[in-house]
Amino acid sequence: MAHNADEGERNSFLFRHLIAMFEALALQQLGKLVNPITGNVERDLRQARITIDMLAMIRDKTAGNCAPDEKRLLDAVVTELQMNYIDETKRADVGAPEPGSEQSDPESGN
């Protein structure tokens, strides 16, 4: 019996970790976090959309199989990422500079 409880706790931990990994990846792709490999802030909205869609698919495929707190976490993460995606696509549509891109400084003459 204890073995099943331990396995359930481990699976819950792993599920939360999986969600956190996808969330961090999406935030990185949205230009909200630094890419740890390049050290730069980069925005790739196409890849961000795929990552967000993957999280939404996980939410749909696990419906009815998650604990209430796992469902709330997944719902909150998907909603937050979707809102950030909308904001970033609006910024891209109006020609806002990519995160981390160099902007000229009128005082320095650049």
Backbone as JSON, one array per atom type, in Angstrom:
{
  "sequence": "MAHNADEGERNSFLFRHLIAMFEALALQQLGKLVNPITGNVERDLRQARITIDMLAMIRDKTAGNCAPDEKRLLDAVVTELQMNYIDETKRADVGAPEPGSEQSDPESGN",
  "N": [[0.82, -1.19, 0.0], [1.9, 1.29, 0.84], [3.8, 1.53, -1.09], [2.33, 2.14, -3.4], [1.34, 4.67, -2.69], [3.73, 6.12, -2.49], [4.56, 5.93, -5.13], [2.51, 7.33, -6.38], [2.95, 9.91, -5.33], [5.47, 10.38, -6.4], [4.88, 10.32, -9.14], [3.18, 12.52, -9.28], [4.98, 14.56, -8.61], [6.75, 14.29, -10.81], [4.99, 14.9, -12.9], [4.36, 17.59, -12.34], [6.91, 18.64, -12.65], [7.33, 18.16, -15.37], [5.4, 19.89, -16.47], [6.46, 22.32, -15.57], [8.89, 22.34, -16.98], [8.04, 22.55, -19.67], [6.72, 25.0, -19.43], [8.84, 26.77, -18.81], [10.34, 26.49, -21.16], [8.51, 27.51, -23.07], [8.27, 30.17, -22.13], [10.86, 31.01, -22.57], [10.92, 30.81, -25.37], [9.08, 32.74, -25.95], [10.51, 34.96, -25.46], [10.78, 35.82, -22.89], [12.47, 34.76, -21.04], [15.99, 34.19, -20.61], [17.88, 32.4, -22.99], [19.5, 29.61, -21.93], [21.58, 28.37, -23.22], [22.62, 30.05, -25.25], [22.78, 32.42, -23.92], [21.36, 34.63, -24.58], [18.39, 36.66, -24.98], [15.76, 35.48, -26.76], [13.24, 35.37, -29.28], [10.85, 33.23, -30.53], [8.11, 32.86, -31.93], [6.65, 30.98, -33.36], [7.63, 28.49, -32.49], [7.02, 28.8, -29.79], [4.22, 28.76, -29.87], [3.81, 26.09, -30.61], [4.82, 24.76, -28.35], [3.08, 25.7, -26.36], [0.69, 24.68, -27.37], [1.28, 21.98, -27.08], [1.25, 21.71, -24.28], [-1.47, 22.3, -23.85], [-2.56, 20.12, -25.16], [-1.63, 18.05, -23.51], [-3.08, 18.72, -21.23], [-5.69, 18.24, -22.21], [-5.56, 15.5, -22.83], [-5.08, 14.37, -20.36], [-7.3, 14.9, -18.93], [-9.54, 14.37, -16.32], [-7.88, 12.56, -15.14], [-6.1, 13.79, -13.5], [-5.06, 15.09, -10.33], [-6.94, 17.47, -8.4], [-5.32, 19.77, -7.75], [-3.24, 19.48, -9.58], [-4.6, 19.78, -11.97], [-5.47, 22.45, -11.68], [-2.98, 23.74, -11.69], [-2.0, 23.12, -14.28], [-4.03, 24.25, -15.88], [-3.7, 26.96, -15.14], [-1.07, 27.49, -16.01], [-1.24, 27.05, -18.79], [-3.14, 29.02, -19.48], [-1.77, 31.38, -18.66], [0.47, 31.29, -20.38], [-0.79, 31.41, -22.87], [-1.89, 33.99, -22.76], [0.47, 35.53, -22.61], [1.53, 34.83, -25.08], [-0.32, 36.01, -26.82], [0.14, 38.72, -26.19], [2.82, 38.96, -27.07], [2.56, 38.38, -29.82], [1.06, 40.57, -30.61], [2.92, 42.6, -30.11], [4.83, 41.89, -32.0], [3.37, 42.3, -34.3], [3.11, 45.09, -34.4], [5.62, 45.83, -34.87], [7.45, 45.91, -32.78], [10.66, 45.84, -31.25], [12.66, 42.86, -31.24], [13.11, 40.95, -28.26], [16.07, 41.64, -26.46], [17.34, 42.69, -28.64], [19.51, 45.08, -30.13], [19.1, 48.48, -29.62], [19.24, 51.73, -31.01], [20.9, 54.43, -29.38], [20.05, 57.63, -28.94], [21.51, 59.57, -27.59], [24.12, 58.66, -27.55], [24.81, 58.64, -30.13], [24.56, 56.39, -31.67]],
  "CA": [[0.0, 0.0, 0.0], [2.79, 2.45, 0.9], [4.48, 1.62, -2.39], [1.44, 2.86, -4.32], [1.3, 6.07, -2.28], [5.02, 6.7, -2.89], [4.56, 6.03, -6.59], [1.6, 8.42, -6.72], [3.64, 11.17, -5.02], [6.55, 10.53, -7.4], [4.25, 10.67, -10.42], [2.71, 13.9, -9.16], [6.18, 15.39, -8.71], [7.23, 14.25, -12.19], [4.02, 15.62, -13.73], [4.58, 19.02, -12.1], [8.2, 18.98, -13.24], [7.11, 18.19, -16.81], [4.69, 21.13, -16.76], [7.42, 23.41, -15.36], [9.86, 22.33, -18.09], [7.38, 23.12, -20.84], [6.46, 26.41, -19.15], [10.11, 27.49, -18.96], [10.67, 26.49, -22.59], [7.62, 28.46, -23.75], [8.66, 31.52, -21.74], [12.11, 31.29, -23.29], [10.57, 31.01, -26.78], [8.35, 34.01, -26.02], [11.45, 36.05, -25.2], [10.61, 36.26, -21.5], [13.6, 34.21, -20.3], [17.25, 34.05, -21.35], [18.24, 31.07, -23.47], [20.69, 29.25, -21.16], [22.66, 27.89, -24.11], [23.24, 31.18, -25.95], [22.9, 33.58, -23.03], [20.6, 35.73, -25.18], [16.93, 36.61, -24.98], [15.36, 35.22, -28.14], [11.8, 35.15, -29.42], [10.46, 32.38, -31.64], [6.69, 32.71, -31.66], [6.16, 29.73, -33.96], [7.97, 27.42, -31.55], [6.24, 29.04, -28.56], [2.86, 28.29, -30.13], [3.85, 24.62, -30.58], [5.0, 24.35, -26.96], [1.82, 25.98, -25.66], [-0.27, 23.69, -27.87], [1.61, 20.69, -26.46], [0.71, 21.75, -22.92], [-2.92, 22.21, -23.96], [-2.86, 18.74, -25.52], [-1.44, 17.27, -22.28], [-4.25, 19.03, -20.4], [-6.86, 17.56, -22.76], [-5.37, 14.04, -22.76], [-5.07, 13.92, -18.96], [-8.56, 15.33, -18.3], [-10.15, 13.33, -15.51], [-6.84, 11.73, -14.53], [-5.23, 14.63, -12.67], [-5.56, 15.56, -9.04], [-7.45, 18.84, -8.57], [-4.24, 20.76, -7.75], [-2.5, 19.33, -10.84], [-5.45, 20.39, -13.0], [-5.39, 23.91, -11.51], [-1.64, 24.16, -12.15], [-1.94, 23.02, -15.73], [-4.92, 25.29, -16.42], [-3.09, 28.28, -14.91], [0.12, 27.63, -16.86], [-1.69, 27.19, -20.18], [-3.76, 30.34, -19.61], [-0.72, 32.4, -18.58], [1.27, 31.26, -21.6], [-1.62, 31.9, -23.98], [-1.97, 35.45, -22.65], [1.78, 36.05, -22.99], [1.65, 34.64, -26.52], [-1.13, 37.07, -27.45], [0.89, 39.97, -26.02], [4.01, 38.96, -27.93], [2.17, 38.49, -31.23], [0.68, 41.97, -30.82], [4.17, 43.36, -30.19], [5.46, 41.57, -33.29], [2.55, 42.92, -35.36], [3.34, 46.53, -34.46], [7.03, 46.06, -35.16], [8.28, 46.1, -31.58], [11.93, 45.13, -31.4], [12.82, 41.56, -30.6], [13.79, 41.05, -26.97], [17.52, 41.5, -26.52], [17.94, 43.32, -29.82], [20.18, 46.35, -29.85], [18.41, 49.68, -30.08], [20.17, 52.87, -31.05], [20.78, 55.39, -28.29], [20.24, 58.93, -29.58], [22.51, 60.37, -26.87], [25.46, 58.18, -27.83], [25.05, 58.78, -31.56], [24.45, 55.08, -32.33]],
  "C": [[0.86, 1.26, 0.0], [3.51, 2.64, -0.43], [3.63, 2.39, -3.39], [1.36, 4.33, -3.98], [2.59, 6.78, -2.69], [5.07, 6.9, -4.4], [3.65, 7.17, -7.05], [2.23, 9.78, -6.46], [4.75, 11.43, -6.04], [5.97, 10.95, -8.75], [3.73, 12.1, -10.41], [3.87, 14.87, -9.28], [6.68, 15.45, -10.15], [6.3, 15.01, -13.13], [4.22, 17.13, -13.58], [5.9, 19.48, -12.73], [8.08, 19.07, -14.77], [6.43, 19.5, -17.23], [5.64, 22.32, -16.63], [8.45, 23.49, -16.48], [9.25, 22.96, -19.34], [7.09, 24.62, -20.64], [7.73, 27.24, -19.35], [10.51, 27.57, -20.43], [9.81, 27.5, -23.34], [7.98, 29.9, -23.4], [9.95, 31.94, -22.42], [11.79, 31.6, -24.75], [9.79, 32.3, -26.97], [9.26, 35.21, -25.78], [11.34, 36.59, -23.79], [11.74, 35.77, -20.6], [14.82, 34.12, -21.21], [17.43, 32.6, -21.77], [19.52, 30.67, -22.74], [21.86, 28.78, -22.02], [23.38, 29.06, -24.75], [23.49, 32.37, -25.03], [22.15, 34.79, -23.54], [19.11, 35.54, -24.94], [16.51, 36.51, -26.44], [13.85, 34.98, -28.18], [11.55, 34.34, -30.68], [8.99, 32.02, -31.41], [6.1, 31.43, -32.25], [6.43, 28.56, -33.01], [7.2, 27.57, -30.23], [4.83, 28.51, -28.72], [2.81, 26.76, -30.05], [3.96, 24.14, -29.14], [3.73, 24.56, -26.17], [0.75, 24.98, -26.08], [0.01, 22.31, -27.28], [1.09, 20.62, -25.03], [-0.81, 21.63, -22.92], [-3.34, 20.78, -24.31], [-2.69, 17.83, -24.31], [-2.63, 17.48, -21.35], [-5.47, 18.25, -20.89], [-6.75, 16.04, -22.6], [-5.39, 13.52, -21.33], [-6.35, 14.31, -18.23], [-9.19, 14.15, -17.57], [-9.15, 12.43, -14.81], [-5.9, 12.51, -13.62], [-5.9, 14.92, -11.33], [-6.03, 17.0, -9.24], [-6.34, 19.9, -8.6], [-3.39, 20.67, -9.01], [-3.29, 19.97, -11.98], [-5.39, 21.91, -12.91], [-4.06, 24.45, -12.01], [-1.59, 24.18, -13.67], [-2.83, 24.06, -16.4], [-4.28, 26.68, -16.31], [-1.9, 28.5, -15.84], [-0.3, 27.84, -18.31], [-2.3, 28.58, -20.4], [-2.72, 31.45, -19.6], [0.1, 32.45, -19.87], [0.48, 31.76, -22.8], [-1.73, 33.42, -23.95], [-0.64, 36.11, -23.04], [2.0, 35.93, -24.49], [0.88, 35.73, -27.27], [-0.4, 38.4, -27.36], [2.07, 40.04, -26.97], [3.65, 39.03, -29.4], [1.71, 39.91, -31.56], [1.92, 42.85, -30.95], [4.85, 43.13, -31.54], [4.71, 42.24, -34.43], [2.8, 44.41, -35.5], [4.82, 46.86, -34.67], [7.88, 46.35, -33.96], [9.57, 45.31, -31.75], [11.92, 43.8, -30.68], [13.49, 41.75, -29.25], [15.28, 40.84, -27.14], [18.16, 42.14, -27.72], [18.51, 44.67, -29.42], [19.33, 47.48, -30.42], [19.41, 50.82, -30.07], [19.87, 53.82, -29.89], [21.07, 56.76, -28.86], [21.31, 59.76, -28.89], [23.93, 59.93, -27.2], [25.81, 58.3, -29.31], [25.0, 57.47, -32.31], [23.1, 54.9, -32.96]]
}
